[in-house]
Amino acid sequence: MPPRHTLRRALAAATALSVTVFGLVLSTPAMAAECESSIDAFTASPADAITVATGGSATTVIDVAVTDCVETHPGITVEAVNVATGIGTAVTTAPVAAPGTYQGAIAWSDAQAGAYKLALSVSGHHSDGSRSLLTTSLDYTVTVDPPEPEVTPPSAPRNLAVSNTTRTGGKVSWQAPAETGGAEITGYRIITPAGEDTVAASVRSYTVTGLEPGQAYTIKVQAQSVEGDGPTASVTLKTKPAPPSAPRSLKVSSLTRTSGQVSWTTPSKTGGATITGYQIIKPGTDVTVKATVCSYTVTKLKPGTAYTIRVRAKNAEGFGPAASVTLKTKPLTKPSAPRSLKVSKLTRTSGKVSWTAPAGNGGTKITGYRIVKPGKDVSVKAKARSYTVTKLKAGTVYTIKVQAKNAKGYGPAAAIKFKTKPPAPPKPKHYPNCAALQKVYPHGVGRSGAQDSASDPVTNFYVSTKLYNANNGPRNAETGEYDLDRDNDGVACEKK
């Protein structure tokens, strides 16, 4: 408690920066004439010192108790003076419930840290016009705490770099962020096209896998703390190129007995390099075609045989895997029928049959022809294009067939019909006279049924130098005479 002070006539100047007033002004009872004014109490709460946060505020409560002997109500003023700068803040107090007690408050807002004097002035007016002033002070210390550091997510990792690249990945390394944000780094998140992963705070590299060859990827890394994830830092990782993937959609078309066409579409993956061509792996010598070609006809194959044809694409890194397809050539068949059958040089006993080769040889060469005819069939060589059929009967219709043959056998026949020339009339039999004829034919010769022997009919004959036709009588005789058929019945040299 400050010491009691004797009433003085004085007035101290005060510099007010901010003032807070509490309570209501109350009247003070009149004092006896012999009363001596004094400061009975002067305290601060908190006592001696206060701590104020930077940018914040705090309050020191001032309590004053006085013995007041003046006629006019005194003015109670407290000034907080910074010892170093001399700048003061006036605090006006006001009476509180008990007589002679006053209270005020110092609001420390944007205060400057340091030592302060809390100076108390008690002033009053006497009836004679004089003025009284009592003063005292307290030493007081104001401490300003530094602001609480703002805690934020860390800044981005630094100096991202790529090394040890392969066809499917690479190693990404980094350095810790320049700013932690006020909190400890707890780890790092790595963001890749294949997904995300997290590593410990002590880790400074990560191996990225699962990428495609010859492609550029953006890899991101961000630091983590309890305040959250910081911004990402990124780096480009370009994988090494690789051979292309296999060609797609292999198909076979245009099949023959010795060839077939294989077609394909481009690979789904180029390996990160331009495709420069395709290799066709086939029986015999493999073949390479340009990158713009997507089909190839495989030749010199065997009929009815299955082949595995493989195709692979190529780029600067080499050949990729092959795609395959089965190519089965058409099988051999029997040849088709010979064409354009014709008959020429007909006689009474023969005819010449000619033809041309079949339209289809069945996939293999013609080895010969078979002529199907009366009697025994005949085979001829492949180069033959005709055959003369003999030993036929005059005036008879025949069907002759011709078949071609290859390694699979005879094919279907082509047929042609022809008729041999009619037989020549029989040579007339010569008899010197009727007596000679009658020795052979006692009853003479004549029309059918009238001749003497049905087993040996005589239709044309000579008697001496005259030709007769017994069936037709003397009408067909060369001489037109009737002397051998005297009774004109159509029977010559008959007995009378």
HELIX and SHEET records of a PDB file:
HELIX    1   1 CYS A  434  VAL A  440  1                                   7    
HELIX    2   2 PRO A  474  ASN A  476  5                                   3    
SHEET    1   A 4 THR A  20  VAL A  21  0                                        
SHEET    2   A 4 THR A 101  SER A 109 -1                                        
SHEET    3   A 4 SER A  57  THR A  67 -1                                        
SHEET    4   A 4 SER A  38  SER A  45 -1                                        
SHEET    1   B 3 THR A  20  VAL A  21  0                                        
SHEET    2   B 3 THR A 101  SER A 109 -1                                        
SHEET    3   B 3 ALA A  94  PRO A  95 -1                                        
SHEET    1   C 5 ALA A  49  ALA A  53  0                                        
SHEET    2   C 5 ARG A 131  ASP A 145  1                                        
SHEET    3   C 5 GLY A 114  HIS A 125 -1                                        
SHEET    4   C 5 GLY A  75  ASN A  82 -1                                        
SHEET    5   C 5 GLY A  88  THR A  92 -1                                        
SHEET    1   D 3 ARG A 158  SER A 163  0                                        
SHEET    2   D 3 GLY A 170  GLN A 175 -1                                        
SHEET    3   D 3 SER A 205  VAL A 208 -1                                        
SHEET    1   E 4 GLY A 195  ALA A 200  0                                        
SHEET    2   E 4 ILE A 185  THR A 192 -1                                        
SHEET    3   E 4 ALA A 216  SER A 225 -1                                        
SHEET    4   E 4 GLY A 228  LYS A 238 -1                                        
SHEET    1   F 3 ARG A 248  SER A 253  0                                        
SHEET    2   F 3 GLY A 260  THR A 265 -1                                        
SHEET    3   F 3 SER A 295  VAL A 298 -1                                        
SHEET    1   G 4 VAL A 287  LYS A 290  0                                        
SHEET    2   G 4 GLY A 277  ILE A 281 -1                                        
SHEET    3   G 4 ALA A 306  ASN A 315 -1                                        
SHEET    4   G 4 GLY A 318  LYS A 328 -1                                        
SHEET    1   H 3 ARG A 339  SER A 344  0                                        
SHEET    2   H 3 GLY A 351  THR A 356 -1                                        
SHEET    3   H 3 SER A 386  VAL A 389 -1                                        
SHEET    1   I 4 VAL A 378  LYS A 381  0                                        
SHEET    2   I 4 GLY A 368  VAL A 372 -1                                        
SHEET    3   I 4 VAL A 397  ASN A 406 -1                                        
SHEET    4   I 4 GLY A 409  LYS A 419 -1                                        
SHEET    1   J 3 LYS A 429  TYR A 431  0                                        
SHEET    2   J 3 ASN A 460  VAL A 463  1                                        
SHEET    3   J 3 LYS A 466  ASN A 469 -1                                        
END                                                                             
